[in-house]
Structures are given as C-alpha cells and as structure tokens.
Amino acid sequence: MLKVINVVGARPNFMKVAPIMEAMKRRTAEFTPLLVHTGQHYDTSMSAAFFQDLELAEPNVHLEVGSASHARQTAAVMERFEPVVSREQPDWVLVVGDVNSTLACALVSVKLGIKVAHVEAGLRSRDRTMPEEINRLLTDQIADLLLTPSEDAGANLRSEGIPAERISFVGNVMIDSLHKNLERAAASTIREELSLTDKQYAVLTLHRPSNVDDSATFSRIWSALEDIAATLPVVFPIHPRTRKMIKEFGLNTRLAAAQNVRLIEPLGYLDFLSLYSNARLVLTDSGGIQEETTVLGIPCVTLRETTERPITVTLGTNTVVGSDTEKIRQAAIAALGHARKNNFRIPPLWDGHTATRILNALIARGLH
Ligand code: UD1
C-alpha cells in the first residue's frame, strides 16, 4: 500500500491531478491518496470551478498561500507544506507541471527524505527568463521519479546527466482529462451564450509575464488581434494577471473598443473545452493549450518565442511565432487557410491512459 500526497496549486495543475486521484481511488488495495491544495490560485474561476468540473474531491489540506512575489509565494508554500509532510509521512509526494507550488513542495519533501514523483518532467524551453523553466530544471534535479510526456523530454533529462532508471515515459496525463470530458463538455451552453457559430471564431488566451507585464509587447500582440478580428470574431477569456496589467497600462479603452473581440471572465474546464474544441483557430501563450489543440487537430498559434513542447510543432498543429504583429498575422492567415491541419499526428502515449501508467510506475518503484 502506497500513501501518496498529490499536490495542486494553480489552474494548470487541476486537470493533471484529477485523473491520477481518480485512478488511485479506484485502486484502494494499492493506494491511499491525499490531496493538498497550496492555494496559489484561489479565485473561484481559477480554482473552485475546476474542482467541480473535473469532479475532484475537496482537498484534504488547503494551505491558502495566495498571491505574492515569487520568493514569498514559494517560501509560504514550503513553510506550510513541511508540517503536513512531517505529520502524514507519505511514501511519495507527487507534483505536476512547473508552477511555484511544484518546486516548493518537491524541495520540502526531498529534504524530509520523502520520495518525489514529478509528472510532466523533462520539458525545456531553454529560456531561463521564464519562471517555469527554473521550476522545471530544479524539480527534475531533485525528484526521484521523472514521469515524462514525450520522448524529447526523456532525452533532455538524460543530456542533463539524470540516470535512465529515474525516468519513465508515461505520456500526457492532461489528455486523460480531455478524453474523459469531451462528451460532458458537449452539454456546455457557452457557445450559444456568446452567439458563436462553430468553426467561425478564434479563441485567445494570454497570461505569460513576458507578454502581459510589458506594455509594448502587449500592444504588438493586440494590434495583430485587431486585424484578425476583422475576419473572425475573437473570444478572449482574461486571466486575472492580464486584467490587472491591462488596467495598469491604461489599455482598457483600447480593448473595449476592439470590434469583434469578446472579453470575458476566465472559464471553467468544461466551458473552455467546449469553446476551443469548436474554434477555427486558437492563439495562446499557454503550455497546455498547445497540447490540447494538437490532440483535437485545431490550428494553434503560440505567442511565445520558444516552446517546451516541440512535439506539438513537429507532429501537431502548433506554430510558434512570438509577439511580432506581422508574424502573428501571417501565421493566423496561414492557419485559416485550412480549417483543420490535415497532416497532424497525435503524439505517442497521448491516449487517455497515462494515469494508469503513472500508478504502475509508482508501484514498480514501491517503497524503495
Ligand atoms: C501561474 C504559473 C504559470 C501558469 C499559470 C496559469 C508560476 C510561476 N506560474 O502563473 O506557470 O501557466 O499560473 O494560470 O507558478 N491572481 C488572481 N487570482 C488567482 C490567481 C492569480 O487574481 O486565483 C492574480 C494575482 O494578481 C497574482 C497574479 O494573478 O499576483 C499572478 O498569479 P500567480 O499564481 O503568481 O502566477 P500566474 O501568472 O497565474
């Protein structure tokens, strides 16, 4: 019997941990799972909505850290997580992704001599100005079991000197959530509420500090958006960080004036799935959305200079363009040329069964 603390902190963690918790709860003879929420994300639309949509049970422990600078937020998670691990003495702590909570909880656990499993290990953008890249590099150095979503991730880890025995290629667990919820998302009424016609609109998401904390970069992206919106309505669910920056830059009026752009609150998992899975085009700086659009064959234009998920470009539907107005415009025009990229392939092991492989990898390592 393995006792496992599963950690969630921010929005992109919930859809990765939900299938793992569910699988552990089914295998009661082998696993005792606990769920710890650090509270890095706390707005209803960024957290509670996802628990409901993904049928995630209430966390056993909520650390309620909230927002702060990187140092303060990471430190707060560490301080509050340490007594939980000391008290519970789990066999494993399982962390996912690359947010501050991921690194903080991994670091606390290894120092207490508790084994750490990292889901989505080995992704590298090679851009060390991204906070997530630092979180990924450090978490992978200290974790005992590195569960990778793709072959390139394993190659990255081996090239950093991580022994092959610590690496297990399990596939992409986000896609487990995608498969499970596609049908449920069909009941969402979000497209009717926004008066959208299937395949005749684009979806935009934007929240990376590199894009939204700099007004010149944000402006360049927005100019491209205004042009794209002349051809196709654009729906833009706004991340709280982005909303805060738009206000700070005094860009509210320009955004409100944009014809054919719908600014809406962040959506829950099912509404957002319903929205992007029926879109003609997605523009994003998110990591996970590059993967989800690849599996569904939806053209994706990534508004970043690099991606830690190159397989979405080589096999999937993704084009990485950065923040240059003209490049975004050209990529959007090219993507609109074909409703679905027809030569895309779904990457190996992005098949909806990754949670099972993760559990099997934990069992194979057992208590040692
Ligand atoms: C974090 C992750 C990022 C992930 C993103 C998804 C890190 C370093 N970054 O970035 O990798 O892609 O989550 O959303 O961990 N805020 C709210 N309500 C919330 C959460 C945040 O208002 O529920 C606002 C706060 O003003 C906060 C800001 O958003 O200061 C940034 O939040 P934070 O969690 O620090 O980083 P994200 O930009 O969300």
Residues whose N, C-alpha, C, O or C-beta is under 5 A from the ligand:
A	BS01	UD1	A10 R11 P12 Q40 H41 Y42 D43 M46 S67 A68 D98 V99 N100 P131 E132 H207 P240 R241
